[in-house]
Amino acid sequence: MRTVSDLGDLRGKRVLVRSDLNVPLDGTTITDDGRVRASVPTIKSLADAGARVLVTAHLGRPKGAPDAAYSLAPVAARLAELLGAPVEFAGDTVGPEAQRVSAGLRDGQVAVLENVRFNAGETSKDDAERGAFADQLAALADVFVSDGFGVVHRKQASVYDVATRLPAAVGGLVEAEVTVLKRLTESPERPYTVVLGGSKVSDKLGVIDNLLDKADHLLIGGGMVFTFLKAQGHEVGTSLLEEDQLEVARGYIEQAKAQGVTLLLPTDIVVAPEFKDAGATVVAADAIPADQLGLDIGPDSAAAFAEVIRGSRTVFWNGPMGVFEMASFAAGTKAVAQALTEVDGLSVVGGGDSAAAVRQLGFADDQFGHISTGGGASLEYLEGKTLPGLAILDQQSEGN
């Protein structure tokens, strides 16, 4: 894939940058600006090179029409603070405001276009409708830079189609993400540990399938663990359970054993009578009461997981160990996060809830080797899937 340096002198050129600015909002307040901060280096380097930078991005899932609750205006304001320079905001994506802002940009200036998903063509499954919108986006710029890793697994107008209409390259963020993920899939330094949590086994099937023969250790926590415990014949009470995945879980346990991979499940669980931050007790993983539900891995399990993680040279983690938003059930996730900060090698936090967890629990981004900005995109890459936003850039590079 071409990088920004392959595009030559960008001074005076209008550069459309597809960033990932999909941050959580409480009203108009950004509660985690990690993705905005991650977008800054590419935007700043383009502006410093004299480019006229137009940032396009989405926020939330509006229904293809303007919705004030999903406006990027607060994000544009935060981007200006982080850049230490004014950032103009266009009140539409490709309409009169966007056209005026694009035409008025000067060398080194930055502007943000309104939420790209306010336009039905962005996410349309119809190639013609999506292409027509991509034409409008492309008309605003001379060059396209793909820097929103969190959306490269989507075949959308601002991710895929624009790259066929303008000279295109990956930005620094996407380049860094791909470099790290290649290390995880092609040349991991050993011991290599994969830590998976979150709610469902079904969400992680592809990752387990693709990494089980690459990893030395597979650690399972979160809500998905109860399907594994049930598959071993244990009572799981009222815990989250995927009955239709029990055979799959048994298969993974047997496959890991056959391949010499350590599949580590919790030996103790933090339970409570209901889903609330109260009444927590610790029980053995094979003795969960029928009227209780598991909401975190227990302290012995957290210590065992941490020991394996600290002894690894490469660690990939995706999915919290429990309901970390509640203090009573955050200890397992915190122990895993702390252990990742102590890895002598590459530690990767796989985006999504894991990234939110480490920040909420008080860790700094630079305590980890890499925090991915794209949970879904990271997982699909690790599953071995083709990501449309990367594939089209590969094709464009080969055609030039």
Secondary structure, DSSP 8 states (H G I E B T S, - for coil): --BGGGG---TT-EEEEE------EETTEES--HHHHHHHHHHHHHHHTT-EEEEE---S---SS--GGG-SHHHHHHHHHHHTS-EEEESSSSSHHHHHHHHH--TT-EEEES-GGGSTTTT-S-HHHHHHHHHHHHTT-SEEEE--GGGTTS--IIIIIGGGTS-EEE-HHHHHHHHHHHHHHH---SSEEEEE-SS-STTSHHHHHHHTTT-SEEEE-STTHHHHHHHTT---TTS---GGGHHHHHHHHHHHHHHT-EEE--SEEEEESSSSSS--EEEETT---TT-EEEEE-HHHHHHHHHHHHT-SEEEEES-SS-TTSGGG-HHHHHHHHHHHT-SSEEEE-SHHHHHHHHHTT--GGGSSEE-S-HHHHHHHHTT---HHHHHHHHHHHT-
